[in-house]
Amino acid sequence: MQSGVQVVPGAKPLGKGALKGLGIIELCDDHDGDTCRTVYAARVGRAVYVLDAFKKQSKHGIATPKHETDLVRQRYEAAVRDARERGEV
């Protein structure tokens, strides 16, 4: 987790998989016991970017679909470029 980042209740840093080590957190809220609203966010520079939000409904385990992790990574990279252009990173 990035230094100086406060812990968000219910959030978990991603400790494995394709997004490990980027400072991205996952917020997940169950609804009616069978669905999960998932939000991926990261602090880059002085801004917090919401990278993706979707209803997680895996029929085959709990893994996040690859197309979602690819999208989160692309948006994270765009957020880093944006922060650099503003001189924050």
Secondary structure as UniProt FT lines:
FT   TURN            3..4
FT   TURN            9..10
FT   STRAND          11..13
FT   TURN            18..21
FT   STRAND          24..31
FT   TURN            32..34
FT   STRAND          35..44
FT   TURN            45..46
FT   STRAND          47..56
FT   HELIX           66..85
FT   TURN            86..87
//
